[in-house]
Amino acid sequence: MTKQIPKFKNEDEEREFWNTHDSTEFINWNQAKRVTLSKLKPSVKKISLRLPESMLKSLNF
């Protein structure tokens, strides 16, 4: 028997709740099923980085 997850007013309230509670009291992880979220796109940010040539050589670039 698991406890019922409370209703939250906002994400901050929910975040605070899960920071102070163990999810195993609320969710039976033995019954969990793996899902693939195939339409999600990873967050990517392009940066410029200057490295010494010797470091690049050791990294095989």
N, C-alpha and C positions, 0 to 999 in steps of 0.2 A: 504494500500500500504506500503510495507516494503522496506527499503534500500537494495541495493545489497552488499553482503559480498565481500570485496576486495580479490584479490589473494595475497598470502603471499610467501615470498622467503624461509622462514624456520619456524620452530616451535617457535623459540624465538620471531620472529616478530609477529606471530599470538598471542602468549601469551601476549605480550605487548599491542596489539590492544584490546584484550578482557578485559584486566585489566583497560582500560581507556574508554570503550564503553559499553553501555547497550544493551544486546542481544535482548531485546524486540523491538528495532528499526529495527532489521534485520530478526527476526524470529517471525512468528505468532504462539505462543505457544498453542493457542486454537486448532490448527490443528495438533498438535504433537500427535504421537502414541507411546505408551509404547512398548518397545522391551525387550526381554530377551536374553542375550548373554550367552547361556548355556555352551559354550565350553571354556569360560575363567576360568582360575584357579587362586584362590586367592594367593597373595604373602604371604608366611609364612617364618618366621625366628625363629629358635629354640634358646632359651636363657636359662641360668641357673640363678636362683634367690634364694638368701638366705633370709628367713624371720624368725622372732622369732616364736617359737612354739605356744605361746599364740595367736599370730595373726592368724596362721593357724587354731587353734581351733575355734576362733571366726568366721572364714570363713567357718567352717564345713568341713575341710580337714582332 
